[in-house]
């Protein structure tokens, strides 16, 4: 499911409207009103953290694509030592 892009400050869509739309699409309450301000709910904090991780991963993909365009290929090799005790194996 694609999520809506957050509105730009100059957007005609008001921020509260965008948040309401996002909450409806996700089926999760992201914000709650405390006094005169809105604060993230626990679910909102969890989803924000995950969204930040996804943005970091997207940036990493850009860096990998750039490396590949320059002819550099990242290689990861992993090995498990069968003779080590289970707790020491990676």
N, C-alpha and C positions, 0 to 999 in steps of 0.2 A: 504494500500500500504506500503510495507516494504521499508525503506530507506537504502541506502548503508551505511555500517560501515565506519567511517572516516579512511583514511589510516594511518598506523603507520609511524613514521619518517623513518624507514628503508624500507618501502614499495617501490616497483618499480614504482607504480603509482605516478605521480607527484601531488603535492597539487593542482596546477591550474587545472589539468585534473579532479581530484576528485570533485572540486568545480563546474566545468562546467557540469559534469555528474549529480551532485545533483541538480543544477539549471534547467537542462533539464528535469529531472524526476519530479520536483515539478512544473515546469512551472512558476517559480518566480525568478526574478533577486535578488541574495543574496549579491553580491559584485559589487562595481564600482571602477574604477581606479581613484585615485586622485594623480596626480604627479607620484611618483615612488612607491606608495603603494596602496594596495587594502583595501577598507573600507566597512563595512557592510552598505547595504541600509536600509531604514526604514523597508522593508519587512524582510530583513535578521535579523535585531535586534528583530523583533517580533517573528520570528521563532526560533531564538536562545533562547529567554526567555522561550518560550513554551517547547523547547527541554530540557532546564534545569529543568523546572517543572516536566516533564515526568521522567527525571532521578531521581529526588528527590522522586517521587511517587514509582518508581521501587525499590529504596533503602528501602522505607517504607514497601513495600510488603515483601522484604527479612526479615525485622525485625519482621513483623507479623508472617511470616512462622516460624521463629525461636521461637517466643513465643508459637505458637501453638504446635510445636514439644516438648516444655517443659511443655505442659499441661495448659498453660495460654491462656484464650480466652478473647480478648477485647470485651467489651459490651458497646454499646452506647444507652442510652435511652433519648428520647425527649418527652416533653409534651407541649401542648399549653393550656394556661389558657383562657377558654372561657369567664370568667367574667371580664377580663381586657380589657381596651380599645384597639382597633385594633393597634394603634401605639406602645403599650407596649408589645404586644404578640410577641413571638419569632417564 
